[in-house]
Amino acid sequence: MHAQDNGKGPKEKSIQSERKLRKALRKEAKEKRRQEKAEQKAIKKHHKRIQTKKVRKRMKKSKKKAMRNNDNKKS
C-alpha cells in the first residue's frame, strides 16, 4: 500500500495547504480592514462630539452643499 492510493499525492496536498494559507491571509486582511474602518469611524465620531452645536450645524450645512455641488459633476 502506498500513500498515493487514496488519491492525494504530494501535489494535491501542497495545493490544499496553499489554499488554507491563502484563506487564512484573506481572513486576516478582512479583519484588519474591519478594524481600521472601526477606528476611523471612532475618530470621526470623537471629532464630531467635541464640536459645539453651532459648529456641528455649520458642518452639516457645508456637507450638504458639497454633496449637492458634487452631484452635478459630469462623469
C-alpha positions in Angstrom: 0.0 0.0 0.0 1.2 3.4 -0.9 0.3 6.9 0.3 -1.0 7.7 -3.2 -3.7 5.1 -3.1 -6.2 7.4 -1.5 -6.0 9.8 -4.5 -4.0 12.5 -2.7 -0.5 12.7 -3.9 2.2 15.2 -2.8 1.0 17.8 -5.3 -2.6 17.6 -4.1 -1.5 18.1 -0.5 0.6 21.1 -1.4 -2.4 22.7 -3.3 -4.6 22.2 -0.3 -2.1 23.7 2.1 -1.7 26.7 -0.3 -5.4 27.2 -0.3 -5.6 27.1 3.5 -2.8 29.6 3.7 -4.4 32.0 1.2 -7.8 31.6 3.0 -6.1 32.5 6.3 -4.4 35.5 4.8 -7.7 36.7 3.3 -9.3 36.3 6.7 -6.6 38.3 8.4 -6.8 41.1 5.8 -10.5 41.3 6.1 -10.3 41.6 9.9 -7.6 44.2 9.6 -9.8 46.3 7.2 -12.7 45.9 9.6 -10.6 47.2 12.5 -9.2 50.1 10.5 -12.7 51.1 9.4 -14.0 50.9 13.0 -11.0 53.0 14.2 -11.7 55.7 11.5 -15.3 55.8 12.5 -14.4 56.3 16.2 -12.1 59.1 15.3 -14.7 60.8 13.2 -17.3 60.3 16.0 -15.0 61.8 18.6 -14.2 64.8 16.3 -17.9 65.5 15.8 -18.7 65.1 19.5 -16.1 67.7 20.7 -17.6 70.4 18.4 -20.2 72.9 19.7 -23.7 72.8 18.4 -23.2 75.8 16.2 -20.2 74.2 14.6 -22.0 70.9 14.1 -24.8 72.7 12.3 -22.3 74.5 10.1 -20.5 71.3 9.3 -23.8 69.6 8.3 -24.8 72.6 6.1 -21.4 72.6 4.4 -21.6 68.8 3.8 -25.0 69.1 2.2 -23.8 71.9 0.0 -20.7 70.0 -1.1 -22.8 66.9 -1.9 -25.2 69.0 -3.9 -22.3 70.5 -5.9 -20.6 67.2 -6.4 -23.8 65.5 -7.7 -23.8 68.0 -10.7 -20.4 66.9 -11.9 -20.0 65.0 -15.2 -18.5 61.5 -15.1 
